[in-house]
Amino acid sequence: MAIEELLERLADGVYNGLRTDSEMNGVWSGFYIKDGIPYKFREGKGSKFFDNKENVKSRGRRTDEPFLSDKEKIFFFENYGFIQEMFGGFPEVIEFSRDYYERTRGRRK
């Protein structure tokens, strides 16, 4: 499938709701797609303390980095389209990412 078709499907919301994340030492990171825009997120380690009444938990700082332009979205598909947890039901995305990897032989631009 050509990149133009992938971008069109992304804009049409076909991939909305897809998500992958992982946690390491209390820090969460991953990717998600909302309203046709892929995002990369990172949430720092939370904290907890006692406020003389009860234990209070606070979430860590969260940053969301959107892939807004077509160039950024193409970069997203090329470099992260292989993620089975996210695109397992969409072999055209995995194939596009694999073709990119084979063309560049694993070298990043």
Gaussian input, Z-matrix of N, CA and C with variables (Angstrom, degrees):
# hf/3-21g

backbone

0 1
 N
 C     1     B1
 C     2     B2     1     A1
 N     3     B3     2     A2     1     D1
 C     4     B4     3     A3     2     D2
 C     5     B5     4     A4     3     D3
 N     6     B6     5     A5     4     D4
 C     7     B7     6     A6     5     D5
 C     8     B8     7     A7     6     D6
 N     9     B9     8     A8     7     D7
 C    10    B10     9     A9     8     D8
 C    11    B11    10    A10     9     D9
 N    12    B12    11    A11    10    D10
 C    13    B13    12    A12    11    D11
 C    14    B14    13    A13    12    D12
 N    15    B15    14    A14    13    D13
 C    16    B16    15    A15    14    D14
 C    17    B17    16    A16    15    D15
 N    18    B18    17    A17    16    D16
 C    19    B19    18    A18    17    D17
 C    20    B20    19    A19    18    D18
 N    21    B21    20    A20    19    D19
 C    22    B22    21    A21    20    D20
 C    23    B23    22    A22    21    D21
 N    24    B24    23    A23    22    D22
 C    25    B25    24    A24    23    D23
 C    26    B26    25    A25    24    D24
 N    27    B27    26    A26    25    D25
 C    28    B28    27    A27    26    D26
 C    29    B29    28    A28    27    D27
 N    30    B30    29    A29    28    D28
 C    31    B31    30    A30    29    D29
 C    32    B32    31    A31    30    D30
 N    33    B33    32    A32    31    D31
 C    34    B34    33    A33    32    D32
 C    35    B35    34    A34    33    D33
 N    36    B36    35    A35    34    D34
 C    37    B37    36    A36    35    D35
 C    38    B38    37    A37    36    D36
 N    39    B39    38    A38    37    D37
 C    40    B40    39    A39    38    D38
 C    41    B41    40    A40    39    D39
 N    42    B42    41    A41    40    D40
 C    43    B43    42    A42    41    D41
 C    44    B44    43    A43    42    D42
 N    45    B45    44    A44    43    D43
 C    46    B46    45    A45    44    D44
 C    47    B47    46    A46    45    D45
 N    48    B48    47    A47    46    D46
 C    49    B49    48    A48    47    D47
 C    50    B50    49    A49    48    D48
 N    51    B51    50    A50    49    D49
 C    52    B52    51    A51    50    D50
 C    53    B53    52    A52    51    D51
 N    54    B54    53    A53    52    D52
 C    55    B55    54    A54    53    D53
 C    56    B56    55    A55    54    D54
 N    57    B57    56    A56    55    D55
 C    58    B58    57    A57    56    D56
 C    59    B59    58    A58    57    D57
 N    60    B60    59    A59    58    D58
 C    61    B61    60    A60    59    D59
 C    62    B62    61    A61    60    D60
 N    63    B63    62    A62    61    D61
 C    64    B64    63    A63    62    D62
 C    65    B65    64    A64    63    D63
 N    66    B66    65    A65    64    D64
 C    67    B67    66    A66    65    D65
 C    68    B68    67    A67    66    D66
 N    69    B69    68    A68    67    D67
 C    70    B70    69    A69    68    D68
 C    71    B71    70    A70    69    D69
 N    72    B72    71    A71    70    D70
 C    73    B73    72    A72    71    D71
 C    74    B74    73    A73    72    D72
 N    75    B75    74    A74    73    D73
 C    76    B76    75    A75    74    D74
 C    77    B77    76    A76    75    D75
 N    78    B78    77    A77    76    D76
 C    79    B79    78    A78    77    D77
 C    80    B80    79    A79    78    D78
 N    81    B81    80    A80    79    D79
 C    82    B82    81    A81    80    D80
 C    83    B83    82    A82    81    D81
 N    84    B84    83    A83    82    D82
 C    85    B85    84    A84    83    D83
 C    86    B86    85    A85    84    D84
 N    87    B87    86    A86    85    D85
 C    88    B88    87    A87    86    D86
 C    89    B89    88    A88    87    D87
 N    90    B90    89    A89    88    D88
 C    91    B91    90    A90    89    D89
 C    92    B92    91    A91    90    D90
 N    93    B93    92    A92    91    D91
 C    94    B94    93    A93    92    D92
 C    95    B95    94    A94    93    D93
 N    96    B96    95    A95    94    D94
 C    97    B97    96    A96    95    D95
 C    98    B98    97    A97    96    D96
 N    99    B99    98    A98    97    D97
 C   100   B100    99    A99    98    D98
 C   101   B101   100   A100    99    D99
 N   102   B102   101   A101   100   D100
 C   103   B103   102   A102   101   D101
 C   104   B104   103   A103   102   D102
 N   105   B105   104   A104   103   D103
 C   106   B106   105   A105   104   D104
 C   107   B107   106   A106   105   D105
 N   108   B108   107   A107   106   D106
 C   109   B109   108   A108   107   D107
 C   110   B110   109   A109   108   D108
 N   111   B111   110   A110   109   D109
 C   112   B112   111   A111   110   D110
 C   113   B113   112   A112   111   D111
 N   114   B114   113   A113   112   D112
 C   115   B115   114   A114   113   D113
 C   116   B116   115   A115   114   D114
 N   117   B117   116   A116   115   D115
 C   118   B118   117   A117   116   D116
 C   119   B119   118   A118   117   D117
 N   120   B120   119   A119   118   D118
 C   121   B121   120   A120   119   D119
 C   122   B122   121   A121   120   D120
 N   123   B123   122   A122   121   D121
 C   124   B124   123   A123   122   D122
 C   125   B125   124   A124   123   D123
 N   126   B126   125   A125   124   D124
 C   127   B127   126   A126   125   D125
 C   128   B128   127   A127   126   D126
 N   129   B129   128   A128   127   D127
 C   130   B130   129   A129   128   D128
 C   131   B131   130   A130   129   D129
 N   132   B132   131   A131   130   D130
 C   133   B133   132   A132   131   D131
 C   134   B134   133   A133   132   D132
 N   135   B135   134   A134   133   D133
 C   136   B136   135   A135   134   D134
 C   137   B137   136   A136   135   D135
 N   138   B138   137   A137   136   D136
 C   139   B139   138   A138   137   D137
 C   140   B140   139   A139   138   D138
 N   141   B141   140   A140   139   D139
 C   142   B142   141   A141   140   D140
 C   143   B143   142   A142   141   D141
 N   144   B144   143   A143   142   D142
 C   145   B145   144   A144   143   D143
 C   146   B146   145   A145   144   D144
 N   147   B147   146   A146   145   D145
 C   148   B148   147   A147   146   D146
 C   149   B149   148   A148   147   D147
 N   150   B150   149   A149   148   D148
 C   151   B151   150   A150   149   D149
 C   152   B152   151   A151   150   D150
 N   153   B153   152   A152   151   D151
 C   154   B154   153   A153   152   D152
 C   155   B155   154   A154   153   D153
 N   156   B156   155   A155   154   D154
 C   157   B157   156   A156   155   D155
 C   158   B158   157   A157   156   D156
 N   159   B159   158   A158   157   D157
 C   160   B160   159   A159   158   D158
 C   161   B161   160   A160   159   D159
 N   162   B162   161   A161   160   D160
 C   163   B163   162   A162   161   D161
 C   164   B164   163   A163   162   D162
 N   165   B165   164   A164   163   D163
 C   166   B166   165   A165   164   D164
 C   167   B167   166   A166   165   D165
 N   168   B168   167   A167   166   D166
 C   169   B169   168   A168   167   D167
 C   170   B170   169   A169   168   D168
 N   171   B171   170   A170   169   D169
 C   172   B172   171   A171   170   D170
 C   173   B173   172   A172   171   D171
 N   174   B174   173   A173   172   D172
 C   175   B175   174   A174   173   D173
 C   176   B176   175   A175   174   D174
 N   177   B177   176   A176   175   D175
 C   178   B178   177   A177   176   D176
 C   179   B179   178   A178   177   D177
 N   180   B180   179   A179   178   D178
 C   181   B181   180   A180   179   D179
 C   182   B182   181   A181   180   D180
 N   183   B183   182   A182   181   D181
 C   184   B184   183   A183   182   D182
 C   185   B185   184   A184   183   D183
 N   186   B186   185   A185   184   D184
 C   187   B187   186   A186   185   D185
 C   188   B188   187   A187   186   D186
 N   189   B189   188   A188   187   D187
 C   190   B190   189   A189   188   D188
 C   191   B191   190   A190   189   D189
 N   192   B192   191   A191   190   D190
 C   193   B193   192   A192   191   D191
 C   194   B194   193   A193   192   D192
 N   195   B195   194   A194   193   D193
 C   196   B196   195   A195   194   D194
 C   197   B197   196   A196   195   D195
 N   198   B198   197   A197   196   D196
 C   199   B199   198   A198   197   D197
 C   200   B200   199   A199   198   D198
 N   201   B201   200   A200   199   D199
 C   202   B202   201   A201   200   D200
 C   203   B203   202   A202   201   D201
 N   204   B204   203   A203   202   D202
 C   205   B205   204   A204   203   D203
 C   206   B206   205   A205   204   D204
 N   207   B207   206   A206   205   D205
 C   208   B208   207   A207   206   D206
 C   209   B209   208   A208   207   D207
 N   210   B210   209   A209   208   D208
 C   211   B211   210   A210   209   D209
 C   212   B212   211   A211   210   D210
 N   213   B213   212   A212   211   D211
 C   214   B214   213   A213   212   D212
 C   215   B215   214   A214   213   D213
 N   216   B216   215   A215   214   D214
 C   217   B217   216   A216   215   D215
 C   218   B218   217   A217   216   D216
 N   219   B219   218   A218   217   D217
 C   220   B220   219   A219   218   D218
 C   221   B221   220   A220   219   D219
 N   222   B222   221   A221   220   D220
 C   223   B223   222   A222   221   D221
 C   224   B224   223   A223   222   D222
 N   225   B225   224   A224   223   D223
 C   226   B226   225   A225   224   D224
 C   227   B227   226   A226   225   D225
 N   228   B228   227   A227   226   D226
 C   229   B229   228   A228   227   D227
 C   230   B230   229   A229   228   D228
 N   231   B231   230   A230   229   D229
 C   232   B232   231   A231   230   D230
 C   233   B233   232   A232   231   D231
 N   234   B234   233   A233   232   D232
 C   235   B235   234   A234   233   D233
 C   236   B236   235   A235   234   D234
 N   237   B237   236   A236   235   D235
 C   238   B238   237   A237   236   D236
 C   239   B239   238   A238   237   D237
 N   240   B240   239   A239   238   D238
 C   241   B241   240   A240   239   D239
 C   242   B242   241   A241   240   D240
 N   243   B243   242   A242   241   D241
 C   244   B244   243   A243   242   D242
 C   245   B245   244   A244   243   D243
 N   246   B246   245   A245   244   D244
 C   247   B247   246   A246   245   D245
 C   248   B248   247   A247   246   D246
 N   249   B249   248   A248   247   D247
 C   250   B250   249   A249   248   D248
 C   251   B251   250   A250   249   D249
 N   252   B252   251   A251   250   D250
 C   253   B253   252   A252   251   D251
 C   254   B254   253   A253   252   D252
 N   255   B255   254   A254   253   D253
 C   256   B256   255   A255   254   D254
 C   257   B257   256   A256   255   D255
 N   258   B258   257   A257   256   D256
 C   259   B259   258   A258   257   D257
 C   260   B260   259   A259   258   D258
 N   261   B261   260   A260   259   D259
 C   262   B262   261   A261   260   D260
 C   263   B263   262   A262   261   D261
 N   264   B264   263   A263   262   D262
 C   265   B265   264   A264   263   D263
 C   266   B266   265   A265   264   D264
 N   267   B267   266   A266   265   D265
 C   268   B268   267   A267   266   D266
 C   269   B269   268   A268   267   D267
 N   270   B270   269   A269   268   D268
 C   271   B271   270   A270   269   D269
 C   272   B272   271   A271   270   D270
 N   273   B273   272   A272   271   D271
 C   274   B274   273   A273   272   D272
 C   275   B275   274   A274   273   D273
 N   276   B276   275   A275   274   D274
 C   277   B277   276   A276   275   D275
 C   278   B278   277   A277   276   D276
 N   279   B279   278   A278   277   D277
 C   280   B280   279   A279   278   D278
 C   281   B281   280   A280   279   D279
 N   282   B282   281   A281   280   D280
 C   283   B283   282   A282   281   D281
 C   284   B284   283   A283   282   D282
 N   285   B285   284   A284   283   D283
 C   286   B286   285   A285   284   D284
 C   287   B287   286   A286   285   D285
 N   288   B288   287   A287   286   D286
 C   289   B289   288   A288   287   D287
 C   290   B290   289   A289   288   D288
 N   291   B291   290   A290   289   D289
 C   292   B292   291   A291   290   D290
 C   293   B293   292   A292   291   D291
 N   294   B294   293   A293   292   D292
 C   295   B295   294   A294   293   D293
 C   296   B296   295   A295   294   D294
 N   297   B297   296   A296   295   D295
 C   298   B298   297   A297   296   D296
 C   299   B299   298   A298   297   D297
 N   300   B300   299   A299   298   D298
 C   301   B301   300   A300   299   D299
 C   302   B302   301   A301   300   D300
 N   303   B303   302   A302   301   D301
 C   304   B304   303   A303   302   D302
 C   305   B305   304   A304   303   D303
 N   306   B306   305   A305   304   D304
 C   307   B307   306   A306   305   D305
 C   308   B308   307   A307   306   D306
 N   309   B309   308   A308   307   D307
 C   310   B310   309   A309   308   D308
 C   311   B311   310   A310   309   D309
 N   312   B312   311   A311   310   D310
 C   313   B313   312   A312   311   D311
 C   314   B314   313   A313   312   D312
 N   315   B315   314   A314   313   D313
 C   316   B316   315   A315   314   D314
 C   317   B317   316   A316   315   D315
 N   318   B318   317   A317   316   D316
 C   319   B319   318   A318   317   D317
 C   320   B320   319   A319   318   D318
 N   321   B321   320   A320   319   D319
 C   322   B322   321   A321   320   D320
 C   323   B323   322   A322   321   D321
 N   324   B324   323   A323   322   D322
 C   325   B325   324   A324   323   D323
 C   326   B326   325   A325   324   D324

   B1=1.4503
   B2=1.5296
   B3=1.3092
   B4=1.4614
   B5=1.5268
   B6=1.3114
   B7=1.4678
   B8=1.5246
   B9=1.3335
   B10=1.4537
   B11=1.5356
   B12=1.3329
   B13=1.4689
   B14=1.5270
   B15=1.3336
   B16=1.4688
   B17=1.5194
   B18=1.3218
   B19=1.4675
   B20=1.5227
   B21=1.3241
   B22=1.4647
   B23=1.5260
   B24=1.3211
   B25=1.4682
   B26=1.5220
   B27=1.3339
   B28=1.4639
   B29=1.5265
   B30=1.3386
   B31=1.4626
   B32=1.5230
   B33=1.3428
   B34=1.4685
   B35=1.5317
   B36=1.3190
   B37=1.4610
   B38=1.5112
   B39=1.3174
   B40=1.4656
   B41=1.5298
   B42=1.3208
   B43=1.4618
   B44=1.5324
   B45=1.3267
   B46=1.4669
   B47=1.5234
   B48=1.3151
   B49=1.4570
   B50=1.5071
   B51=1.3264
   B52=1.4598
   B53=1.5180
   B54=1.3411
   B55=1.4655
   B56=1.5254
   B57=1.3087
   B58=1.4554
   B59=1.5214
   B60=1.3205
   B61=1.4548
   B62=1.5170
   B63=1.3041
   B64=1.4564
   B65=1.5176
   B66=1.3243
   B67=1.4523
   B68=1.5175
   B69=1.3215
   B70=1.4474
   B71=1.5233
   B72=1.3083
   B73=1.4627
   B74=1.5328
   B75=1.3151
   B76=1.4549
   B77=1.5160
   B78=1.3221
   B79=1.4634
   B80=1.5259
   B81=1.3338
   B82=1.4613
   B83=1.5221
   B84=1.3381
   B85=1.4599
   B86=1.5189
   B87=1.3159
   B88=1.4496
   B89=1.5158
   B90=1.3278
   B91=1.4592
   B92=1.5154
   B93=1.3216
   B94=1.4584
   B95=1.5182
   B96=1.3330
   B97=1.4655
   B98=1.5224
   B99=1.3288
   B100=1.4579
   B101=1.5229
   B102=1.3122
   B103=1.4647
   B104=1.5280
   B105=1.3138
   B106=1.4566
   B107=1.5195
   B108=1.3214
   B109=1.4699
   B110=1.5217
   B111=1.3361
   B112=1.4628
   B113=1.5353
   B114=1.3151
   B115=1.4609
   B116=1.5231
   B117=1.3116
   B118=1.4571
   B119=1.5258
   B120=1.3367
   B121=1.4495
   B122=1.5210
   B123=1.3196
   B124=1.4600
   B125=1.5219
   B126=1.3169
   B127=1.4564
   B128=1.5195
   B129=1.3220
   B130=1.4587
   B131=1.5199
   B132=1.2874
   B133=1.4594
   B134=1.5219
   B135=1.3066
   B136=1.4533
   B137=1.5236
   B138=1.3020
   B139=1.4688
   B140=1.5192
   B141=1.3113
   B142=1.4478
   B143=1.5268
   B144=1.3271
   B145=1.4574
   B146=1.5230
   B147=1.2902
   B148=1.4652
   B149=1.5268
   B150=1.3300
   B151=1.4637
   B152=1.5336
   B153=1.3158
   B154=1.4666
   B155=1.5289
   B156=1.3201
   B157=1.4615
   B158=1.5267
   B159=1.3153
   B160=1.4605
   B161=1.5218
   B162=1.3291
   B163=1.4606
   B164=1.5265
   B165=1.3047
   B166=1.4604
   B167=1.5245
   B168=1.3191
   B169=1.4575
   B170=1.5247
   B171=1.3128
   B172=1.4622
   B173=1.5236
   B174=1.3126
   B175=1.4618
   B176=1.5141
   B177=1.3076
   B178=1.4566
   B179=1.5147
   B180=1.2944
   B181=1.4675
   B182=1.5240
   B183=1.3232
   B184=1.4610
   B185=1.5203
   B186=1.3305
   B187=1.4611
   B188=1.5306
   B189=1.3199
   B190=1.4572
   B191=1.5178
   B192=1.3226
   B193=1.4594
   B194=1.5273
   B195=1.3478
   B196=1.4674
   B197=1.5239
   B198=1.3111
   B199=1.4615
   B200=1.5265
   B201=1.3326
   B202=1.4612
   B203=1.5299
   B204=1.3147
   B205=1.4641
   B206=1.5267
   B207=1.3281
   B208=1.4678
   B209=1.5234
   B210=1.3170
   B211=1.4654
   B212=1.5310
   B213=1.3294
   B214=1.4639
   B215=1.5236
   B216=1.3334
   B217=1.4624
   B218=1.5270
   B219=1.3201
   B220=1.4680
   B221=1.5224
   B222=1.3397
   B223=1.4627
   B224=1.5285
   B225=1.3380
   B226=1.4607
   B227=1.5261
   B228=1.3306
   B229=1.4626
   B230=1.5236
   B231=1.3322
   B232=1.4602
   B233=1.5239
   B234=1.3196
   B235=1.4541
   B236=1.5200
   B237=1.3234
   B238=1.4587
   B239=1.5257
   B240=1.3165
   B241=1.4605
   B242=1.5148
   B243=1.3145
   B244=1.4542
   B245=1.5332
   B246=1.3259
   B247=1.4605
   B248=1.5297
   B249=1.3275
   B250=1.4662
   B251=1.5168
   B252=1.3174
   B253=1.4644
   B254=1.5274
   B255=1.3188
   B256=1.4607
   B257=1.5249
   B258=1.3187
   B259=1.4650
   B260=1.5265
   B261=1.3175
   B262=1.4644
   B263=1.5193
   B264=1.3045
   B265=1.4657
   B266=1.5146
   B267=1.3267
   B268=1.4637
   B269=1.5270
   B270=1.3341
   B271=1.4669
   B272=1.5334
   B273=1.3409
   B274=1.4687
   B275=1.5284
   B276=1.3190
   B277=1.4684
   B278=1.5203
   B279=1.3249
   B280=1.4665
   B281=1.5222
   B282=1.3229
   B283=1.4591
   B284=1.5318
   B285=1.3239
   B286=1.4618
   B287=1.5244
   B288=1.3297
   B289=1.4619
   B290=1.5322
   B291=1.3256
   B292=1.4617
   B293=1.5336
   B294=1.3296
   B295=1.4695
   B296=1.5226
   B297=1.3160
   B298=1.4597
   B299=1.5248
   B300=1.3246
   B301=1.4596
   B302=1.5172
   B303=1.3240
   B304=1.4684
   B305=1.5228
   B306=1.3386
   B307=1.4761
   B308=1.5145
   B309=1.3157
   B310=1.4676
   B311=1.5190
   B312=1.3223
   B313=1.4804
   B314=1.5194
   B315=1.3308
   B316=1.4534
   B317=1.5052
   B318=1.3158
   B319=1.4778
   B320=1.5146
   B321=1.3140
   B322=1.4779
   B323=1.5058
   B324=1.3268
   B325=1.4799
   B326=1.4951
   A1=108.58
   A2=116.46
   A3=121.89
   A4=110.42
   A5=115.13
   A6=120.50
   A7=111.38
   A8=117.59
   A9=119.98
   A10=110.48
   A11=115.92
   A12=120.00
   A13=110.71
   A14=117.11
   A15=119.82
   A16=111.02
   A17=116.90
   A18=120.76
   A19=110.99
   A20=116.56
   A21=120.73
   A22=110.55
   A23=117.21
   A24=120.93
   A25=110.74
   A26=116.85
   A27=121.06
   A28=109.78
   A29=117.14
   A30=121.89
   A31=111.55
   A32=117.35
   A33=121.62
   A34=112.24
   A35=117.05
   A36=120.58
   A37=115.38
   A38=117.82
   A39=120.75
   A40=110.93
   A41=117.54
   A42=121.24
   A43=113.18
   A44=118.07
   A45=121.16
   A46=110.55
   A47=115.34
   A48=121.01
   A49=114.73
   A50=117.84
   A51=119.50
   A52=108.86
   A53=115.34
   A54=119.30
   A55=109.66
   A56=115.13
   A57=121.73
   A58=107.27
   A59=115.73
   A60=118.89
   A61=109.87
   A62=114.84
   A63=120.80
   A64=108.53
   A65=115.02
   A66=121.50
   A67=109.10
   A68=115.61
   A69=120.56
   A70=107.94
   A71=116.82
   A72=123.10
   A73=112.64
   A74=116.31
   A75=120.77
   A76=115.32
   A77=118.09
   A78=122.37
   A79=108.41
   A80=115.92
   A81=121.98
   A82=109.88
   A83=116.05
   A84=120.30
   A85=108.52
   A86=115.58
   A87=119.79
   A88=112.09
   A89=114.69
   A90=122.71
   A91=109.27
   A92=115.79
   A93=121.26
   A94=108.66
   A95=115.47
   A96=121.42
   A97=107.71
   A98=115.50
   A99=121.86
   A100=108.91
   A101=117.22
   A102=123.63
   A103=112.32
   A104=116.63
   A105=121.16
   A106=114.87
   A107=117.66
   A108=121.48
   A109=109.03
   A110=117.48
   A111=119.90
   A112=110.52
   A113=116.06
   A114=122.51
   A115=109.36
   A116=115.09
   A117=122.47
   A118=105.37
   A119=117.81
   A120=118.80
   A121=111.43
   A122=113.61
   A123=121.95
   A124=107.11
   A125=116.05
   A126=120.79
   A127=108.14
   A128=114.52
   A129=121.03
   A130=112.67
   A131=113.99
   A132=121.69
   A133=110.35
   A134=116.40
   A135=121.66
   A136=110.86
   A137=114.76
   A138=119.08
   A139=109.37
   A140=115.14
   A141=119.42
   A142=108.50
   A143=114.43
   A144=120.03
   A145=109.16
   A146=115.40
   A147=121.80
   A148=108.22
   A149=117.47
   A150=121.26
   A151=112.32
   A152=116.08
   A153=124.88
   A154=113.39
   A155=117.65
   A156=121.77
   A157=110.54
   A158=114.91
   A159=120.12
   A160=110.20
   A161=115.19
   A162=120.13
   A163=108.82
   A164=116.39
   A165=122.57
   A166=108.17
   A167=116.03
   A168=121.08
   A169=108.46
   A170=115.76
   A171=119.95
   A172=108.12
   A173=114.68
   A174=120.23
   A175=109.98
   A176=114.92
   A177=120.40
   A178=111.01
   A179=115.57
   A180=121.23
   A181=109.82
   A182=115.66
   A183=120.97
   A184=109.79
   A185=115.07
   A186=120.98
   A187=108.01
   A188=115.87
   A189=122.90
   A190=108.06
   A191=116.19
   A192=121.49
   A193=108.63
   A194=118.29
   A195=120.20
   A196=112.01
   A197=115.49
   A198=123.21
   A199=105.49
   A200=117.82
   A201=121.59
   A202=114.74
   A203=118.08
   A204=120.08
   A205=110.28
   A206=115.43
   A207=119.68
   A208=110.55
   A209=116.68
   A210=120.40
   A211=110.62
   A212=116.80
   A213=120.95
   A214=111.32
   A215=117.36
   A216=120.89
   A217=110.60
   A218=116.92
   A219=120.57
   A220=109.39
   A221=116.64
   A222=121.10
   A223=109.97
   A224=117.62
   A225=122.25
   A226=110.66
   A227=117.65
   A228=120.74
   A229=111.63
   A230=117.05
   A231=120.15
   A232=111.89
   A233=116.55
   A234=120.43
   A235=114.86
   A236=118.71
   A237=120.47
   A238=113.22
   A239=117.87
   A240=121.56
   A241=113.84
   A242=118.22
   A243=121.76
   A244=112.65
   A245=118.67
   A246=122.46
   A247=110.03
   A248=115.79
   A249=121.86
   A250=112.27
   A251=116.86
   A252=121.19
   A253=111.48
   A254=115.71
   A255=120.65
   A256=112.24
   A257=116.95
   A258=121.37
   A259=113.39
   A260=117.58
   A261=121.01
   A262=113.58
   A263=117.63
   A264=121.57
   A265=113.94
   A266=116.52
   A267=121.28
   A268=109.51
   A269=116.88
   A270=119.99
   A271=113.89
   A272=117.27
   A273=119.05
   A274=111.32
   A275=117.81
   A276=121.40
   A277=109.86
   A278=116.24
   A279=120.60
   A280=109.90
   A281=117.15
   A282=121.36
   A283=111.21
   A284=117.44
   A285=120.94
   A286=110.37
   A287=116.67
   A288=121.22
   A289=110.61
   A290=116.77
   A291=120.76
   A292=110.95
   A293=116.59
   A294=120.30
   A295=110.71
   A296=117.10
   A297=120.96
   A298=110.14
   A299=117.08
   A300=121.52
   A301=110.84
   A302=116.61
   A303=120.08
   A304=111.37
   A305=117.17
   A306=120.21
   A307=111.26
   A308=115.96
   A309=119.56
   A310=111.81
   A311=116.79
   A312=123.53
   A313=111.74
   A314=115.38
   A315=119.96
   A316=115.14
   A317=117.81
   A318=119.96
   A319=109.10
   A320=115.48
   A321=120.25
   A322=109.08
   A323=113.85
   A324=119.52
   A325=110.37
   D1=137.24
   D2=-178.94
   D3=-75.51
   D4=155.97
   D5=-178.10
   D6=-61.79
   D7=-32.64
   D8=179.54
   D9=-60.86
   D10=-39.38
   D11=179.11
   D12=-68.83
   D13=-38.69
   D14=177.60
   D15=-63.90
   D16=-42.78
   D17=178.74
   D18=-64.72
   D19=-38.02
   D20=178.27
   D21=-65.58
   D22=-43.47
   D23=178.21
   D24=-65.09
   D25=-36.85
   D26=177.17
   D27=-62.87
   D28=-45.90
   D29=179.67
   D30=-65.24
   D31=-32.67
   D32=-179.88
   D33=-77.47
   D34=-5.97
   D35=177.02
   D36=87.35
   D37=13.78
   D38=-179.46
   D39=-61.99
   D40=-35.68
   D41=-176.67
   D42=-97.43
   D43=4.65
   D44=179.99
   D45=-57.92
   D46=140.86
   D47=177.23
   D48=89.17
   D49=-10.72
   D50=177.69
   D51=-69.04
   D52=142.50
   D53=-174.11
   D54=-154.63
   D55=146.42
   D56=170.12
   D57=-144.37
   D58=140.83
   D59=177.83
   D60=-152.56
   D61=162.76
   D62=177.25
   D63=-149.50
   D64=158.46
   D65=-178.35
   D66=-125.22
   D67=135.02
   D68=175.62
   D69=-141.34
   D70=119.07
   D71=179.66
   D72=54.84
   D73=38.67
   D74=176.92
   D75=84.33
   D76=-0.11
   D77=179.59
   D78=-106.60
   D79=124.45
   D80=179.53
   D81=-99.11
   D82=141.39
   D83=175.70
   D84=-151.07
   D85=159.13
   D86=178.94
   D87=164.41
   D88=-159.71
   D89=-176.43
   D90=-135.18
   D91=151.59
   D92=171.30
   D93=-152.07
   D94=162.41
   D95=179.40
   D96=-123.42
   D97=125.76
   D98=-179.75
   D99=-136.62
   D100=129.05
   D101=178.92
   D102=53.87
   D103=38.33
   D104=177.29
   D105=76.92
   D106=12.84
   D107=-179.54
   D108=-123.77
   D109=121.46
   D110=175.23
   D111=-74.63
   D112=144.45
   D113=178.55
   D114=-129.89
   D115=146.17
   D116=169.58
   D117=-109.59
   D118=131.11
   D119=-178.68
   D120=-128.54
   D121=158.09
   D122=175.82
   D123=-146.87
   D124=130.15
   D125=177.15
   D126=-123.50
   D127=119.97
   D128=-177.26
   D129=-68.63
   D130=174.06
   D131=-178.61
   D132=-66.52
   D133=133.52
   D134=177.46
   D135=-80.87
   D136=176.64
   D137=178.36
   D138=-137.98
   D139=163.45
   D140=175.49
   D141=-141.23
   D142=149.05
   D143=-178.96
   D144=-153.40
   D145=165.55
   D146=179.61
   D147=-104.01
   D148=125.37
   D149=-177.10
   D150=-102.03
   D151=30.77
   D152=-178.83
   D153=70.06
   D154=4.25
   D155=174.94
   D156=-128.47
   D157=-46.75
   D158=-176.99
   D159=-156.14
   D160=166.76
   D161=175.09
   D162=-75.28
   D163=132.92
   D164=-178.86
   D165=-118.49
   D166=129.29
   D167=177.29
   D168=-106.80
   D169=138.09
   D170=174.91
   D171=-124.58
   D172=141.76
   D173=179.88
   D174=-76.82
   D175=155.46
   D176=176.63
   D177=-75.84
   D178=168.38
   D179=178.95
   D180=-66.72
   D181=135.93
   D182=-178.62
   D183=-116.42
   D184=136.22
   D185=174.62
   D186=-124.15
   D187=136.49
   D188=176.34
   D189=-120.56
   D190=124.17
   D191=-179.61
   D192=-112.11
   D193=108.47
   D194=-178.85
   D195=-81.05
   D196=150.76
   D197=171.74
   D198=-102.14
   D199=93.27
   D200=-169.62
   D201=-89.65
   D202=-47.20
   D203=-175.37
   D204=-78.85
   D205=162.93
   D206=177.26
   D207=-60.66
   D208=-37.36
   D209=179.38
   D210=-62.25
   D211=-42.18
   D212=178.56
   D213=-67.87
   D214=-37.35
   D215=179.04
   D216=-67.47
   D217=-38.38
   D218=176.05
   D219=-63.21
   D220=-43.40
   D221=176.46
   D222=-57.67
   D223=-43.22
   D224=178.67
   D225=-59.20
   D226=-49.76
   D227=-179.49
   D228=-63.76
   D229=-40.80
   D230=-179.37
   D231=-64.32
   D232=-45.49
   D233=-171.00
   D234=-93.54
   D235=-22.42
   D236=-177.00
   D237=-125.47
   D238=2.53
   D239=-179.20
   D240=-70.30
   D241=-10.89
   D242=-179.32
   D243=-81.14
   D244=-10.43
   D245=-172.38
   D246=-66.86
   D247=108.26
   D248=-176.75
   D249=-61.53
   D250=-40.25
   D251=-178.51
   D252=-58.56
   D253=-30.17
   D254=-176.94
   D255=-96.65
   D256=-46.37
   D257=-172.98
   D258=-111.54
   D259=21.30
   D260=-178.92
   D261=-57.90
   D262=-31.59
   D263=179.56
   D264=-88.57
   D265=2.66
   D266=-177.82
   D267=-129.38
   D268=81.18
   D269=-175.92
   D270=-62.50
   D271=-22.69
   D272=179.59
   D273=-65.70
   D274=-33.11
   D275=178.84
   D276=-72.88
   D277=-43.84
   D278=179.26
   D279=-62.57
   D280=-41.56
   D281=179.23
   D282=-64.89
   D283=-41.22
   D284=177.84
   D285=-60.56
   D286=-45.36
   D287=179.87
   D288=-64.85
   D289=-41.97
   D290=178.97
   D291=-63.19
   D292=-42.93
   D293=178.27
   D294=-61.23
   D295=-41.37
   D296=177.28
   D297=-61.23
   D298=-46.14
   D299=-179.64
   D300=-61.09
   D301=-42.74
   D302=-179.96
   D303=-67.47
   D304=-36.77
   D305=178.22
   D306=-64.67
   D307=-38.35
   D308=-176.77
   D309=-96.76
   D310=-4.64
   D311=179.38
   D312=53.17
   D313=41.16
   D314=174.72
   D315=84.26
   D316=-4.93
   D317=178.69
   D318=-83.29
   D319=134.17
   D320=176.88
   D321=-88.31
   D322=149.44
   D323=179.42
   D324=-84.63

